[in-house]
Amino acid sequence: MSDAQGAYYPLAVLIEELRNEDVQLRLNSIRQLKTIALALGAEKTRSQLIPFLNETIYDEDEVLFALAEQFGSLVPYVGGAEYADSLLPPLESLASVEEVTVRDKAVESMRKLAPEFTQTAMEESFYPLVRRLATGDWFTGRTSACALVSVIYPRVSKSKRSELLELLQKLAADETPMVRRAVAGRLGELALAMSGGPRAETSVEGTSNPKIQIQHSSGDSTPPGSTDKVSEAVHNIPPPTSQTTESEGKAGTHGTELRQTGDNIIPSASGTTRSSNIHGNVDGAADNALDPALEVNNILAVILPMFSRLVVDEQESVRLMAVESIVGLIHAIGPAEAETHLVEQIQNMLIDKAWRVRCMVAEKFIDIFMAIRPNAARSRLVPVFIDLLHDDEAEVRAVAAGKVKAFARCLLGLPPTDPNAPPPPPIDESSSLSPEASDEDLKMPEVQLPKPHIDTDVNMEEVWATAASDEAIVSSLLPAIKTLTTDSNTHVRSALASAILGLAPLIGNTLTVEHLLPVLLAYLKDDSPEVRFNLISNLEHVNCVIGLDHLSGTLLPAVIQLAEDPKWRVRLVIIEYMPMLADQLGIDVFNSKLTKLCLDWLVDEVYAVREAAVENLVRLGTKFGNEWVSDIFVPKVAQLAVDTNYLHRMICLQCVISLSEIVNPSVCKEHLLPTTLAMQTDNVPNVRFKRVTKTK
């Protein structure tokens, strides 16, 4: 075998694997399609590889999914945007297959390819494809067409736009529910594409309370796209060079030059006759530019009647997807038109017989509320939210209950979430320690309480005054929350427990003590550990509002009771809450009420709790000083060093290690070091091993 043949042998293997009967081998080859296309060159990729792949459309679903995914990123390998239409035939076939995941991936790839097309190419290649799919015999193609209309609508001629709307009307009346569902889910997206984006009057500033001045701060960052790794086989292929035309022909790139991006070698078109920049070559875009006023009229005349029929469709899934489009429709036509044409339909959704539809209304409610002008939102949508809180179905009430904080912020003229607040930490659901877990190897799960945060750019006293005089909050929202306190469904109470305490910094001391504190005390004694856990995870929001008297006299006894909760995760969160209580109570009250609890946690039956107790005492020692450590913590460490339970002696060593970083050298020398040295003859190997590894 010659050197050239040997160099290209891995490529031949990959191509041969495309024909292999083994599904995994075919998948392996398809995932390295870029490697094959790069080596073949753009011309052979278009004339040979793509047609060959098109013949494999009737393959296993897993293979088809991989193909659909790869086609979306092959534009540089077929010669650039000028030849992007060569990728459409196989994607059109994939968009009509029976497996929904394959269709969705094919549609995703076509939407990804669309910006590469000039307006001329869009009308000559992409538009006919959408039309064929929309008028096909099988519903699978018609559902795929629905997702492509919004992509091509702004970039075709006015006459073709009218044809697209006619096609969409036929699809909205299709006898197959799956097609109508696909139309319903895309109406909002299409309306935004028709109007050129959200109307200016639907901005957040338009919904804010003029009495409260807010300075928004936001950042816009787009995560870089990930690049595919080229397989090891590509390193055995002589890389094409762009130095001379002759070398390009030998390398098989057929007039393409290479550019290196990270780990990939990606060809870019050179010497093409048509620009791939859709902004630089729009082929008469000025004549076909969207007229926002005209398109809004089209939305009112065509899209909204279509939406009105779909939102009362006999199929629940169709109505559900129609709700998904509401926010986009409101932004597309503006709040004034939305109040006339859409708000009444939103109100009617409350009597929909399907609880999933009502649940979707609750899920989208905050976005809907923010898109409508404040006066209309208060008069017409506040009753809608209160009704959702009182819905007959528990799932609907749970979703609405989780929105009470965001809803209150909207009523007060604030953004639904504080733009300056840090994002919440991720919740790790993988940890499943049992109460009996006690091995040293167990690691404490990350339980991070969200730090108390009040909008730093808002006068909160002014917000409290507004809340106290707001009828929607005082007379509607807070009584509805009180009703949910005794809800029979655990999920509803749990959702409310997660959100309710976030109201405290918004409504101030008086309303918190009157309306929220009774709910808080009831939920701290709730039978469900999930409710208790969600509530105590947000207790810090109350500290800065209710004052020391209520904290020590009302809240503290409930916290002490939870310190001995049978669920170890509840005890763990209470431990994390201790430093915050220390800030509020002071050293004297803390010593009399909570110090003993903190020390008792050192001998808890769960390792995660014991380890958290050590870290908690270290933080308290940093807060209260060396004298507190010497008087309170060090004697307990000495007591643990001679405990009969070897697990307690091991946690003693952990205390010594952690304390050594915060106490004076004299304390280490007089107390901690002798304790450690005395344990070198411990009769348990694990204790001696930890003593050696941690104190060397």
TADASUL-V691496 format. One record per residue. N is the residue number from 1. RES is the residue in one letter. SS is DSSP state (A for helix, B for strand, O for the rest). PHI is phi in whole degrees, -180 to 180 (none if undefined). Layout:
n: <N;N>
res: <RES;RES>
ss: <SS;SS>
phi: <PHI;PHI>
This chain:
n: <1;2;3;4;5;6;7;8;9;10;11;12;13;14;15;16;17;18;19;20;21;22;23;24;25;26;27;28;29;30;31;32;33;34;35;36;37;38;39;40;41;42;43;44;45;46;47;48;49;50;51;52;53;54;55;56;57;58;59;60;61;62;63;64;65;66;67;68;69;70;71;72;73;74;75;76;77;78;79;80;81;82;83;84;85;86;87;88;89;90;91;92;93;94;95;96;97;98;99;100;101;102;103;104;105;106;107;108;109;110;111;112;113;114;115;116;117;118;119;120;121;122;123;124;125;126;127;128;129;130;131;132;133;134;135;136;137;138;139;140;141;142;143;144;145;146;147;148;149;150;151;152;153;154;155;156;157;158;159;160;161;162;163;164;165;166;167;168;169;170;171;172;173;174;175;176;177;178;179;180;181;182;183;184;185;186;187;188;189;190;191;192;193;194;195;196;197;198;199;200;201;202;203;204;205;206;207;208;209;210;211;212;213;214;215;216;217;218;219;220;221;222;223;224;225;226;227;228;229;230;231;232;233;234;235;236;237;238;239;240;241;242;243;244;245;246;247;248;249;250;251;252;253;254;255;256;257;258;259;260;261;262;263;264;265;266;267;268;269;270;271;272;273;274;275;276;277;278;279;280;281;282;283;284;285;286;287;288;289;290;291;292;293;294;295;296;297;298;299;300;301;302;303;304;305;306;307;308;309;310;311;312;313;314;315;316;317;318;319;320;321;322;323;324;325;326;327;328;329;330;331;332;333;334;335;336;337;338;339;340;341;342;343;344;345;346;347;348;349;350;351;352;353;354;355;356;357;358;359;360;361;362;363;364;365;366;367;368;369;370;371;372;373;374;375;376;377;378;379;380;381;382;383;384;385;386;387;388;389;390;391;392;393;394;395;396;397;398;399;400;401;402;403;404;405;406;407;408;409;410;411;412;413;414;415;416;417;418;419;420;421;422;423;424;425;426;427;428;429;430;431;432;433;434;435;436;437;438;439;440;441;442;443;444;445;446;447;448;449;450;451;452;453;454;455;456;457;458;459;460;461;462;463;464;465;466;467;468;469;470;471;472;473;474;475;476;477;478;479;480;481;482;483;484;485;486;487;488;489;490;491;492;493;494;495;496;497;498;499;500;501;502;503;504;505;506;507;508;509;510;511;512;513;514;515;516;517;518;519;520;521;522;523;524;525;526;527;528;529;530;531;532;533;534;535;536;537;538;539;540;541;542;543;544;545;546;547;548;549;550;551;552;553;554;555;556;557;558;559;560;561;562;563;564;565;566;567;568;569;570;571;572;573;574;575;576;577;578;579;580;581;582;583;584;585;586;587;588;589;590;591;592;593;594;595;596;597;598;599;600;601;602;603;604;605;606;607;608;609;610;611;612;613;614;615;616;617;618;619;620;621;622;623;624;625;626;627;628;629;630;631;632;633;634;635;636;637;638;639;640;641;642;643;644;645;646;647;648;649;650;651;652;653;654;655;656;657;658;659;660;661;662;663;664;665;666;667;668;669;670;671;672;673;674;675;676;677;678;679;680;681;682;683;684;685;686;687;688;689;690;691;692;693;694;695;696>
res: <M;S;D;A;Q;G;A;Y;Y;P;L;A;V;L;I;E;E;L;R;N;E;D;V;Q;L;R;L;N;S;I;R;Q;L;K;T;I;A;L;A;L;G;A;E;K;T;R;S;Q;L;I;P;F;L;N;E;T;I;Y;D;E;D;E;V;L;F;A;L;A;E;Q;F;G;S;L;V;P;Y;V;G;G;A;E;Y;A;D;S;L;L;P;P;L;E;S;L;A;S;V;E;E;V;T;V;R;D;K;A;V;E;S;M;R;K;L;A;P;E;F;T;Q;T;A;M;E;E;S;F;Y;P;L;V;R;R;L;A;T;G;D;W;F;T;G;R;T;S;A;C;A;L;V;S;V;I;Y;P;R;V;S;K;S;K;R;S;E;L;L;E;L;L;Q;K;L;A;A;D;E;T;P;M;V;R;R;A;V;A;G;R;L;G;E;L;A;L;A;M;S;G;G;P;R;A;E;T;S;V;E;G;T;S;N;P;K;I;Q;I;Q;H;S;S;G;D;S;T;P;P;G;S;T;D;K;V;S;E;A;V;H;N;I;P;P;P;T;S;Q;T;T;E;S;E;G;K;A;G;T;H;G;T;E;L;R;Q;T;G;D;N;I;I;P;S;A;S;G;T;T;R;S;S;N;I;H;G;N;V;D;G;A;A;D;N;A;L;D;P;A;L;E;V;N;N;I;L;A;V;I;L;P;M;F;S;R;L;V;V;D;E;Q;E;S;V;R;L;M;A;V;E;S;I;V;G;L;I;H;A;I;G;P;A;E;A;E;T;H;L;V;E;Q;I;Q;N;M;L;I;D;K;A;W;R;V;R;C;M;V;A;E;K;F;I;D;I;F;M;A;I;R;P;N;A;A;R;S;R;L;V;P;V;F;I;D;L;L;H;D;D;E;A;E;V;R;A;V;A;A;G;K;V;K;A;F;A;R;C;L;L;G;L;P;P;T;D;P;N;A;P;P;P;P;P;I;D;E;S;S;S;L;S;P;E;A;S;D;E;D;L;K;M;P;E;V;Q;L;P;K;P;H;I;D;T;D;V;N;M;E;E;V;W;A;T;A;A;S;D;E;A;I;V;S;S;L;L;P;A;I;K;T;L;T;T;D;S;N;T;H;V;R;S;A;L;A;S;A;I;L;G;L;A;P;L;I;G;N;T;L;T;V;E;H;L;L;P;V;L;L;A;Y;L;K;D;D;S;P;E;V;R;F;N;L;I;S;N;L;E;H;V;N;C;V;I;G;L;D;H;L;S;G;T;L;L;P;A;V;I;Q;L;A;E;D;P;K;W;R;V;R;L;V;I;I;E;Y;M;P;M;L;A;D;Q;L;G;I;D;V;F;N;S;K;L;T;K;L;C;L;D;W;L;V;D;E;V;Y;A;V;R;E;A;A;V;E;N;L;V;R;L;G;T;K;F;G;N;E;W;V;S;D;I;F;V;P;K;V;A;Q;L;A;V;D;T;N;Y;L;H;R;M;I;C;L;Q;C;V;I;S;L;S;E;I;V;N;P;S;V;C;K;E;H;L;L;P;T;T;L;A;M;Q;T;D;N;V;P;N;V;R;F;K;R;V;T;K;T;K>
ss: <O;O;A;A;A;A;A;A;A;A;A;A;A;A;A;A;A;O;O;O;O;O;A;A;A;A;A;A;A;A;O;O;A;A;A;A;A;A;A;A;O;A;A;A;A;A;A;A;A;A;A;A;A;A;O;O;O;O;O;O;A;A;A;A;A;A;A;A;A;A;A;O;O;O;A;A;A;O;O;O;A;A;A;A;A;A;A;A;A;A;A;A;A;A;O;O;O;O;O;A;A;A;A;A;A;A;A;A;A;A;A;A;A;A;O;O;O;O;A;A;A;A;A;A;A;A;A;A;A;A;A;A;A;A;O;O;O;O;A;A;A;A;A;A;A;A;O;O;A;A;A;A;A;O;O;O;O;A;A;A;A;A;A;A;A;A;A;A;A;A;A;A;O;O;O;O;A;A;A;A;A;A;A;A;A;A;A;A;A;A;A;A;A;A;A;O;O;O;O;A;A;A;O;A;A;A;A;O;O;O;O;O;O;O;O;O;O;O;O;O;O;O;O;O;O;O;O;O;O;O;O;A;A;A;A;A;O;O;O;O;O;O;O;O;A;A;A;A;A;A;A;O;O;O;O;B;B;B;B;B;B;O;O;B;B;B;B;B;B;O;O;O;O;O;O;O;O;O;O;O;O;O;O;O;O;O;O;O;O;O;O;A;A;A;A;A;A;A;A;A;A;A;A;A;A;A;A;A;A;A;O;O;O;O;O;A;A;A;A;A;A;A;A;A;O;A;A;A;A;A;A;A;A;O;A;A;A;A;A;A;A;O;A;A;A;A;A;A;A;A;A;O;O;O;A;A;A;A;A;A;A;A;A;A;A;A;A;A;A;A;A;O;O;A;A;A;A;A;A;A;A;A;A;A;A;A;A;A;A;O;O;O;O;A;A;A;A;A;A;A;A;O;O;A;A;A;A;A;A;A;A;O;O;O;O;O;O;O;O;O;O;O;O;O;O;O;O;O;O;O;O;O;O;O;O;O;O;O;O;O;O;O;O;O;O;O;O;O;O;O;O;O;O;O;O;O;O;O;O;A;A;A;A;A;A;A;A;A;O;O;A;A;A;A;A;A;A;A;A;A;A;A;A;A;O;O;O;O;O;A;A;A;A;A;A;A;A;A;A;A;A;A;A;A;A;A;A;A;A;A;A;A;A;A;A;A;A;A;A;A;A;A;A;A;O;O;O;O;A;A;A;A;A;A;A;A;O;O;O;A;A;A;A;A;A;A;A;A;A;A;A;A;A;A;A;A;A;A;A;A;A;A;O;O;O;O;O;A;A;A;A;A;A;A;A;A;A;A;A;A;A;A;A;A;A;O;A;A;A;A;A;A;A;O;A;A;A;A;A;A;A;A;A;O;O;O;A;A;A;A;A;A;A;A;A;A;A;A;A;A;A;A;A;A;O;A;A;A;A;A;A;A;A;A;A;A;A;A;A;A;A;O;O;O;O;A;A;A;A;A;A;A;A;A;A;A;A;A;A;O;O;O;O;O;A;A;A;A;A;A;A;A;A;A;A;A;A;A;A;A;A;O;O;O;A;A;A;A;A;A;A;A;A;A;A;O>
phi: <none;-70;-63;-64;-65;-64;-66;-91;-60;-58;-64;-62;-64;-63;-66;-65;-66;-62;-98;-68;-75;-75;-61;-65;-67;-64;-62;-60;-70;-65;-68;-112;-62;-65;-62;-64;-64;-63;-73;-71;96;-63;-65;-70;-63;-70;-87;-122;-68;-62;-60;-63;-65;-64;-77;-94;-58;-89;-111;-63;-60;-64;-69;-64;-61;-63;-62;-59;-68;-69;-60;-69;-122;-98;-55;-64;-94;-107;112;97;-62;-59;-113;-62;-67;-69;-89;-72;-55;-66;-67;-62;-66;-67;-73;-114;-74;-76;-70;-68;-67;-68;-59;-61;-69;-64;-64;-59;-68;-67;-65;-71;-76;-52;-62;-76;-87;-73;-63;-62;-65;-62;-76;-84;-118;-76;-60;-59;-61;-63;-64;-63;-63;-69;-108;-70;-74;-94;-64;-61;-67;-67;-66;-67;-61;-60;-80;-104;-61;-66;-75;-95;-55;-71;-121;-124;-69;-63;-65;-71;-64;-63;-65;-63;-66;-66;-61;-65;-62;-66;-66;-68;-105;-61;-72;-92;-59;-63;-72;-61;-63;-64;-64;-59;-75;-110;-64;-64;-62;-66;-60;-65;-66;-69;-85;83;121;-59;-68;-58;-75;-97;-70;-61;-60;-70;-108;-81;-74;-63;-77;-110;-89;-124;-110;-79;-128;-144;-128;-126;-134;-113;-63;-63;-69;-80;-109;-74;-80;-80;-69;-60;-63;-67;-70;-89;-97;-60;-67;-66;-121;-111;-72;-137;-63;-65;-67;-66;-66;-65;-76;85;-93;53;80;-114;-107;-105;-132;-94;-130;64;-93;-106;-110;-118;-76;-125;-67;-135;72;-80;-96;-125;-75;-92;-84;-69;-85;-88;-139;-101;50;81;-63;-61;-72;-108;-62;-68;-101;-53;-64;-64;-69;-63;-62;-64;-63;-66;-87;-117;-71;-65;-60;-63;-63;-61;-74;-72;-74;-118;-60;-69;-92;-60;-64;-69;-63;-62;-70;-63;-61;-58;-89;-60;-61;-62;-65;-62;-65;-72;-98;91;-65;-63;-68;-64;-63;-79;-106;-117;-61;-62;-68;-63;-63;-69;-66;-67;-103;-63;-72;-93;-67;-66;-66;-64;-65;-68;-62;-63;-65;-94;-61;-62;-63;-64;-61;-72;-84;-95;-62;-53;-63;-67;-62;-68;-76;-114;-106;-59;-61;-63;-66;-63;-65;-64;-66;-107;-60;-69;-94;-62;-61;-67;-61;-65;-64;-64;-62;-70;-103;-64;-66;-62;-65;-62;-62;-63;-63;-89;82;-100;-62;-55;-129;-66;-65;-96;-76;-69;-67;-68;-67;-66;-97;-91;-92;-79;-73;-138;-66;-95;-59;-85;-62;-148;-74;-65;-73;-68;-103;-73;-69;-75;-116;-113;-77;-64;-70;-61;-144;-118;-50;-78;-108;-130;-76;-70;-64;-68;-64;-62;-65;-63;-64;-65;-105;-89;-63;-63;-80;-71;-97;-116;-69;-64;-63;-65;-65;-60;-64;-71;-57;-102;-59;-75;-93;-64;-64;-67;-63;-65;-63;-67;-62;-71;-108;-65;-70;-66;-75;-55;-66;-93;-105;86;-64;-62;-68;-64;-65;-76;-111;-91;-61;-61;-65;-60;-66;-67;-73;-67;-107;-63;-68;-86;-64;-66;-65;-62;-63;-63;-73;-69;-69;-123;-62;-62;-66;-86;-54;-79;-114;-83;89;-67;-60;-69;-65;-79;-90;-114;-80;-61;-58;-68;-65;-61;-64;-72;-63;-111;-59;-66;-88;-66;-67;-66;-61;-63;-70;-60;-60;-63;-81;-59;-58;-67;-64;-62;-62;-80;-87;88;-68;-68;-65;-63;-63;-77;-108;-124;-61;-60;-61;-62;-74;-65;-65;-65;-115;-63;-74;-104;-61;-59;-70;-62;-66;-65;-64;-62;-63;-64;-66;-66;-65;-65;-64;-63;-77;-93;103;-64;-64;-63;-62;-67;-83;-109;-82;-61;-59;-66;-64;-63;-67;-67;-63;-115;-68;-74;-86;-65;-65;-71;-69;-70;-71;-60;-62;-63;-62;-61;-62;-72;-67;-60;-87;-123;-95;-67;-57;-65;-66;-61;-71;-84;-122;-75;-64;-60;-62;-67;-64;-68;-93;-72;-109;-59;-81;-105;-58;-61;-68;-64;-65;-67;-61;-70;-72;-95;-117;-75>
